[in-house]
Amino acid sequence: MMDRDTRNAAIAALWIMLLFGIAAFYLPTVMLALGSLSTVLAGIFGIVFVLAFFLVFWLRARTQRKNQGK
């Protein structure tokens, strides 16, 4: 079925998706609060949130490739 590495990768992906899902649930509220201060700040926050989502998976894949030979 699943070996240890595949199971660990699936568990890590699940946790990442859950955490970002919860953060995405509150994203509109945070952006509206920031938008009352500065619309540019709210836009930057939204962009950083989306980029952070992809950055986490890119860093995880990079680490997995590095440790694949060990």
N, C-alpha and C positions, 0 to 999 in steps of 0.2 A: 504494500500500500504506500504509505508515506515513510520516508526515512527521517532521521532526526533533523537534518538540516532543512528539509522541506517543511516539516512541521513547525520548526522555529521561525522560519521566514513567514509562514502563514499567520502565526500568532503575532509576530511583530507587525505585519501589515494590518491585521485586525485592530490592534491597539492604536496604531497611527490613524486609521480610518475613524475609529470611535472618537478619539480625542479631537481630530479635526472636525468631525461631524458635530460634536458638542460645541466647539468654538464657532462653527459656521451657523449654528442655531442662534447664537448671541451676536453674530456679526452685524446684522442690521441695527440692533439696539446700540451697539458701540459706535457704528458709523453715524447714526443719527445724533448721538451725544457729541461726537467729534465734529460733526457737521454744524452744530450750533456754535462751535468755536471757530472752525475754519473748514470750508469745503475742500480746500486743497489737502488739508491734514486727513480728512475723512477718505479722500480718494487715494492718498498715499497708503493709508492703513489697509484699505481693501486690496491694493496691488501687492503690498508686502505679504498679506495673508495668503493670497493665491500663490505667490512665488515661494513662500515658505513650505506650502504643501508639496510642491514639486521638488523643492530642494531637499526635503527630508528623504523622499524616495530615491533621488539621485545619489545622495550621500550613502544611503543604505546599499544601493546596488554597487557603488564604487568599493565600499568595504567588503561586500560579498565577493567581488571579483578579486580583490587583493588577497583575501583569505582562502580562496578556492584551492590553491595549490598546497595548503598546509594540512 
